[in-house]
Amino acid sequence: MSAATDGITGVFTSDEGARIEVRNLGGEIVIAANAAGFKTLAGHLLTLAQDGTPDGAHLHLEENNGLDKAP
């Protein structure tokens, strides 16, 4: 997937079989994933950390777009 922020396009890739789940437990946020999911998330963060990426650049991960539905 690719996303454009302030005219700069970042390419975000997902490892095959990646599973990422985020849960809000009230006082804490839990990110659970399999190995491929953590590698994918790390890649997304590294893409956002590239030189030239404007402050405030971000990526939305939503159900059917990178996140598994929380139970």
C-alpha positions as CSV (number, residue, x, y, z in Angstrom):
1,M,0.0,0.0,0.0
2,S,1.1,3.6,-0.4
3,A,0.1,6.7,1.3
4,A,0.7,10.4,0.5
5,T,1.2,13.0,3.1
6,D,1.9,16.6,2.2
7,G,2.8,15.5,-1.3
8,I,5.3,12.8,-0.2
9,T,4.4,9.2,-1.0
10,G,5.6,6.4,1.3
11,V,5.3,2.8,0.3
12,F,4.1,0.5,3.0
13,T,4.5,-3.2,2.5
14,S,3.1,-6.1,4.6
15,D,4.8,-9.4,5.2
16,E,2.8,-12.4,4.0
17,G,0.6,-13.7,6.8
18,A,1.0,-10.6,9.0
19,R,-1.4,-10.3,11.8
20,I,-1.6,-7.2,14.0
21,E,-4.1,-6.5,16.7
22,V,-4.5,-3.4,18.9
23,R,-6.6,-3.5,22.1
24,N,-7.5,-0.6,24.4
25,L,-7.6,-1.9,27.9
26,G,-8.6,1.4,29.5
27,G,-5.3,2.4,31.1
28,E,-3.0,0.8,28.5
29,I,-2.9,0.0,24.8
30,V,-1.8,-3.5,23.8
31,I,-0.2,-4.3,20.4
32,A,-0.2,-8.0,19.7
33,A,1.1,-9.6,16.5
34,N,2.8,-12.6,15.1
35,A,6.4,-12.3,13.9
36,A,5.3,-11.2,10.4
37,G,3.0,-8.6,11.9
38,F,5.7,-7.1,14.1
39,K,8.1,-7.0,11.0
40,T,5.4,-5.2,9.0
41,L,4.7,-2.7,11.8
42,A,8.5,-2.1,12.1
43,G,8.7,-1.5,8.4
44,H,5.8,1.0,8.5
45,L,7.6,2.9,11.3
46,L,10.8,2.9,9.4
47,T,9.0,4.3,6.3
48,L,7.6,7.1,8.4
49,A,11.1,7.8,9.8
50,Q,12.7,8.4,6.4
51,D,14.5,11.7,5.8
52,G,12.1,14.1,4.2
53,T,9.0,12.8,5.8
54,P,7.2,15.8,7.2
55,D,6.4,16.0,10.9
56,G,2.9,14.7,11.6
57,A,3.0,12.2,8.8
58,H,1.0,9.1,9.8
59,L,-0.7,6.0,8.6
60,H,-4.1,4.7,9.6
61,L,-4.3,1.0,10.3
62,E,-7.8,-0.2,10.5
63,E,-9.7,-3.4,10.3
64,N,-9.4,-4.7,6.7
65,N,-6.4,-2.4,6.2
66,G,-3.6,-3.9,8.3
67,L,-5.3,-4.8,11.6
68,D,-7.1,-7.9,12.7
69,K,-10.5,-7.4,14.4
70,A,-10.0,-7.5,18.2
71,P,-12.1,-10.2,20.0
